[in-house]
Amino acid sequence: MIEWILILLAIAAVAGLLGMNSVSGIALTGAKWLAIIVVILFLLVLFGVIGLAS
C-alpha cells in the first residue's frame, strides 16, 4: 500500500509541474486517503485490536 501512495504522489507531482491541476488533485486525494488507511491499520495492529500473526 505504501508503494501506491508513493506512485500517486509522483503522479501528483508530475501532473502539477505540467499544469494538469485536476489530475494532480485527484492523485493527491487518493494518496491522502491511502495514507489515512495505512495509519489506521498501523494503530489497530499496534494496540492489538487486530493481529497479523497466526
N, CA, C and O atoms as a printed pandas DataFrame, in Angstrom:
     atom_number atom_name residue_name chain_id  residue_number  x_coord  y_coord  z_coord
0              1         N          MET        A               1    0.824   -1.181    0.000
1              2        CA          MET        A               1    0.000    0.000    0.000
2              3         C          MET        A               1    0.876    1.255    0.000
3              4         O          MET        A               1    0.507    2.281   -0.571
4              5         N          ILE        A               2    2.022    1.158    0.638
5              6        CA          ILE        A               2    2.943    2.284    0.657
6              7         C          ILE        A               2    3.423    2.595   -0.763
7              8         O          ILE        A               2    3.631    3.755   -1.120
8              9         N          GLU        A               3    3.595    1.547   -1.561
9             10        CA          GLU        A               3    4.021    1.757   -2.952
10            11         C          GLU        A               3    2.994    2.570   -3.720
11            12         O          GLU        A               3    3.347    3.456   -4.499
12            13         N          TRP        A               4    1.708    2.263   -3.495
13            14        CA          TRP        A               4    0.654    3.002   -4.190
14            15         C          TRP        A               4    0.651    4.466   -3.771
15            16         O          TRP        A               4    0.411    5.351   -4.593
16            17         N          ILE        A               5    0.917    4.720   -2.502
17            18        CA          ILE        A               5    0.966    6.107   -2.027
18            19         C          ILE        A               5    2.095    6.852   -2.734
19            20         O          ILE        A               5    1.905    7.977   -3.197
20            21         N          LEU        A               6    3.263    6.230   -2.816
21            22        CA          LEU        A               6    4.401    6.874   -3.478
22            23         C          LEU        A               6    4.144    7.086   -4.973
23            24         O          LEU        A               6    4.517    8.117   -5.531
24            25         N          ILE        A               7    3.506    6.105   -5.614
25            26        CA          ILE        A               7    3.179    6.248   -7.036
26            27         C          ILE        A               7    2.214    7.412   -7.244
27            28         O          ILE        A               7    2.405    8.229   -8.145
28            29         N          LEU        A               8    1.178    7.488   -6.411
29            30        CA          LEU        A               8    0.214    8.573   -6.546
30            31         C          LEU        A               8    0.842    9.933   -6.259
31            32         O          LEU        A               8    0.494   10.924   -6.901
32            33         N          LEU        A               9    1.762    9.988   -5.303
33            34        CA          LEU        A               9    2.453   11.250   -5.023
34            35         C          LEU        A               9    3.336   11.670   -6.197
35            36         O          LEU        A               9    3.426   12.856   -6.515
36            37         N          ALA        A              10    3.985   10.701   -6.837
37            38        CA          ALA        A              10    4.801   11.013   -8.010
38            39         C          ALA        A              10    3.930   11.499   -9.162
39            40         O          ALA        A              10    4.291   12.450   -9.855
40            41         N          ILE        A              11    2.787   10.854   -9.367
41            42        CA          ILE        A              11    1.869   11.297  -10.413
42            43         C          ILE        A              11    1.373   12.706  -10.122
43            44         O          ILE        A              11    1.287   13.534  -11.029
44            45         N          ALA        A              12    1.049   12.983   -8.865
45            46        CA          ALA        A              12    0.579   14.319   -8.492
46            47         C          ALA        A              12    1.658   15.370   -8.729
47            48         O          ALA        A              12    1.358   16.476   -9.178
48            49         N          ALA        A              13    2.902   15.035   -8.432
49            50        CA          ALA        A              13    3.989   15.999   -8.627
50            51         C          ALA        A              13    4.218   16.281  -10.106
51            52         O          ALA        A              13    4.370   17.436  -10.505
52            53         N          VAL        A              14    4.242   15.234  -10.915
53            54        CA          VAL        A              14    4.463   15.425  -12.355
54            55         C          VAL        A              14    3.294   16.172  -12.977
55            56         O          VAL        A              14    3.497   17.078  -13.786
56            57         N          ALA        A              15    2.074   15.802  -12.607
57            58        CA          ALA        A              15    0.902   16.484  -13.152
58            59         C          ALA        A              15    0.872   17.947  -12.716
59            60         O          ALA        A              15    0.465   18.820  -13.481
60            61         N          GLY        A              16    1.298   18.204  -11.500
61            62        CA          GLY        A              16    1.350   19.595  -11.027
62            63         C          GLY        A              16    2.365   20.414  -11.797
63            64         O          GLY        A              16    2.113   21.578  -12.111
64            65         N          LEU        A              17    3.509   19.822  -12.105
65            66        CA          LEU        A              17    4.530   20.530  -12.879
66            67         C          LEU        A              17    4.080   20.792  -14.314
67            68         O          LEU        A              17    4.454   21.801  -14.912
68            69         N          LEU        A              18    3.274   19.876  -14.865
69            70        CA          LEU        A              18    2.804   20.030  -16.232
70            71         C          LEU        A              18    1.533   20.870  -16.334
71            72         O          LEU        A              18    1.039   21.113  -17.435
72            73         N          GLY        A              19    1.004   21.310  -15.206
73            74        CA          GLY        A              19   -0.152   22.188  -15.213
74            75         C          GLY        A              19   -1.488   21.476  -15.246
75            76         O          GLY        A              19   -2.522   22.106  -15.468
76            77         N          MET        A              20   -1.481   20.172  -15.029
77            78        CA          MET        A              20   -2.740   19.418  -15.009
78            79         C          MET        A              20   -3.238   19.359  -13.567
79            80         O          MET        A              20   -3.015   18.378  -12.859
80            81         N          ASN        A              21   -3.909   20.418  -13.150
81            82        CA          ASN        A              21   -4.280   20.552  -11.749
82            83         C          ASN        A              21   -5.343   19.550  -11.313
83            84         O          ASN        A              21   -5.327   19.091  -10.171
84            85         N          SER        A              22   -6.263   19.208  -12.205
85            86        CA          SER        A              22   -7.305   18.267  -11.805
86            87         C          SER        A              22   -6.721   16.868  -11.581
87            88         O          SER        A              22   -7.084   16.189  -10.621
88            89         N          VAL        A              23   -5.822   16.441  -12.462
89            90        CA          VAL        A              23   -5.172   15.135  -12.290
90            91         C          VAL        A              23   -4.322   15.138  -11.027
91            92         O          VAL        A              23   -4.292   14.155  -10.286
92            93         N          SER        A              24   -3.643   16.229  -10.789
93            94        CA          SER        A              24   -2.809   16.349   -9.602
94            95         C          SER        A              24   -3.653   16.276   -8.325
95            96         O          SER        A              24   -3.271   15.620   -7.356
96            97         N          GLY        A              25   -4.781   16.941   -8.337
97            98        CA          GLY        A              25   -5.666   16.920   -7.170
98            99         C          GLY        A              25   -6.244   15.547   -6.902
99           100         O          GLY        A              25   -6.340   15.121   -5.751
100          101         N          ILE        A              26   -6.634   14.844   -7.976
101          102        CA          ILE        A              26   -7.187   13.503   -7.813
102          103         C          ILE        A              26   -6.130   12.554   -7.257
103          104         O          ILE        A              26   -6.411   11.774   -6.347
104          105         N          ALA        A              27   -4.919   12.619   -7.798
105          106        CA          ALA        A              27   -3.846   11.739   -7.325
106          107         C          ALA        A              27   -3.481   12.059   -5.881
107          108         O          ALA        A              27   -3.218   11.154   -5.090
108          109         N          LEU        A              28   -3.465   13.330   -5.540
109          110        CA          LEU        A              28   -3.129   13.722   -4.172
110          111         C          LEU        A              28   -4.200   13.285   -3.188
111          112         O          LEU        A              28   -3.894   12.868   -2.071
112          113         N          THR        A              29   -5.459   13.382   -3.604
113          114        CA          THR        A              29   -6.556   12.929   -2.746
114          115         C          THR        A              29   -6.482   11.420   -2.524
115          116         O          THR        A              29   -6.689   10.943   -1.409
116          117         N          GLY        A              30   -6.186   10.668   -3.588
117          118        CA          GLY        A              30   -6.031    9.223   -3.445
118          119         C          GLY        A              30   -4.896    8.865   -2.516
119          120         O          GLY        A              30   -5.028    7.970   -1.681
120          121         N          ALA        A              31   -3.778    9.559   -2.655
121          122        CA          ALA        A              31   -2.632    9.297   -1.771
122          123         C          ALA        A              31   -2.968    9.627   -0.323
123          124         O          ALA        A              31   -2.549    8.922    0.595
124          125         N          LYS        A              32   -3.721   10.694   -0.122
125          126        CA          LYS        A              32   -4.098   11.090    1.229
126          127         C          LYS        A              32   -4.997   10.037    1.880
127          128         O          LYS        A              32   -4.796    9.682    3.041
128          129         N          TRP        A              33   -5.989    9.537    1.136
129          130        CA          TRP        A              33   -6.881    8.508    1.677
130          131         C          TRP        A              33   -6.138    7.225    1.977
131          132         O          TRP        A              33   -6.381    6.597    3.008
132          133         N          LEU        A              34   -5.235    6.822    1.096
133          134        CA          LEU        A              34   -4.456    5.616    1.352
134          135         C          LEU        A              34   -3.556    5.781    2.571
135          136         O          LEU        A              34   -3.383    4.841    3.347
136          137         N          ALA        A              35   -2.986    6.964    2.744
137          138        CA          ALA        A              35   -2.143    7.220    3.917
138          139         C          ALA        A              35   -2.967    7.134    5.197
139          140         O          ALA        A              35   -2.493    6.608    6.204
140          141         N          ILE        A              36   -4.192    7.642    5.165
141          142        CA          ILE        A              36   -5.065    7.561    6.336
142          143         C          ILE        A              36   -5.385    6.106    6.664
143          144         O          ILE        A              36   -5.370    5.712    7.830
144          145         N          ILE        A              37   -5.673    5.310    5.639
145          146        CA          ILE        A              37   -5.966    3.892    5.846
146          147         C          ILE        A              37   -4.764    3.174    6.438
147          148         O          ILE        A              37   -4.919    2.349    7.339
148          149         N          VAL        A              38   -3.563    3.478    5.942
149          150        CA          VAL        A              38   -2.348    2.847    6.456
150          151         C          VAL        A              38   -2.130    3.202    7.919
151          152         O          VAL        A              38   -1.770    2.336    8.716
152          153         N          VAL        A              39   -2.341    4.454    8.280
153          154        CA          VAL        A              39   -2.148    4.878    9.673
154          155         C          VAL        A              39   -3.165    4.189   10.581
155          156         O          VAL        A              39   -2.816    3.744   11.674
156          157         N          ILE        A              40   -4.413    4.099   10.139
157          158        CA          ILE        A              40   -5.435    3.443   10.954
158          159         C          ILE        A              40   -5.106    1.963   11.142
159          160         O          ILE        A              40   -5.208    1.443   12.253
160          161         N          LEU        A              41   -4.711    1.284   10.068
161          162        CA          LEU        A              41   -4.338   -0.126   10.204
162          163         C          LEU        A              41   -3.133   -0.308   11.106
163          164         O          LEU        A              41   -3.086   -1.253   11.894
164          165         N          PHE        A              42   -2.156    0.586   11.002
165          166        CA          PHE        A              42   -0.979    0.512   11.869
166          167         C          PHE        A              42   -1.368    0.666   13.335
167          168         O          PHE        A              42   -0.872   -0.069   14.189
168          169         N          LEU        A              43   -2.247    1.613   13.631
169          170        CA          LEU        A              43   -2.665    1.814   15.012
170          171         C          LEU        A              43   -3.460    0.627   15.541
171          172         O          LEU        A              43   -3.317    0.254   16.705
172          173         N          LEU        A              44   -4.294    0.032   14.694
173          174        CA          LEU        A              44   -5.049   -1.142   15.120
174          175         C          LEU        A              44   -4.117   -2.310   15.438
175          176         O          LEU        A              44   -4.336   -3.030   16.413
176          177         N          VAL        A              45   -3.095   -2.499   14.632
177          178        CA          VAL        A              45   -2.118   -3.557   14.904
178          179         C          VAL        A              45   -1.303   -3.216   16.137
179          180         O          VAL        A              45   -1.006   -4.095   16.946
180          181         N          LEU        A              46   -0.939   -1.963   16.290
181          182        CA          LEU        A              46   -0.117   -1.541   17.416
182          183         C          LEU        A              46   -0.846   -1.769   18.753
183          184         O          LEU        A              46   -0.236   -2.207   19.728
184          185         N          PHE        A              47   -2.128   -1.474   18.788
185          186        CA          PHE        A              47   -2.880   -1.648   20.020
186          187         C          PHE        A              47   -3.484   -3.043   20.178
187          188         O          PHE        A              47   -4.204   -3.308   21.140
188          189         N          GLY        A              48   -3.191   -3.914   19.246
189          190        CA          GLY        A              48   -3.598   -5.310   19.377
190          191         C          GLY        A              48   -5.060   -5.574   19.059
191          192         O          GLY        A              48   -5.585   -6.628   19.418
192          193         N          VAL        A              49   -5.717   -4.654   18.402
193          194        CA          VAL        A              49   -7.113   -4.874   18.041
194          195         C          VAL        A              49   -7.214   -5.945   16.978
195          196         O          VAL        A              49   -8.106   -6.793   17.021
196          197         N          ILE        A              50   -6.294   -5.906   16.019
197          198        CA          ILE        A              50   -6.224   -6.967   15.024
198          199         C          ILE        A              50   -4.817   -7.546   15.059
199          200         O          ILE        A              50   -3.846   -6.828   15.295
200          201         N          GLY        A              51   -4.717   -8.828   14.825
201          202        CA          GLY        A              51   -3.423   -9.490   14.842
202          203         C          GLY        A              51   -3.072  -10.001   13.466
203          204         O          GLY        A              51   -3.930  -10.545   12.770
204          205         N          LEU        A              52   -1.838   -9.839   13.064
205          206        CA          LEU        A              52   -1.411  -10.293   11.765
206          207         C          LEU        A              52   -0.728  -11.642   11.816
207          208         O          LEU        A              52   -0.630  -12.320   10.793
208          209         N          ALA        A              53   -0.257  -12.047   12.977
209          210        CA          ALA        A              53    0.407  -13.348   13.116
210          211         C          ALA        A              53   -0.612  -14.384   13.583
211          212         O          ALA        A              53   -1.502  -14.088   14.380
212          213         N          SER        A              54   -0.465  -15.579   13.080
213          214        CA          SER        A              54   -1.412  -16.622   13.475
214          215         C          SER        A              54   -0.826  -17.542   14.537
215          216         O          SER        A              54   -1.493  -18.476   14.982
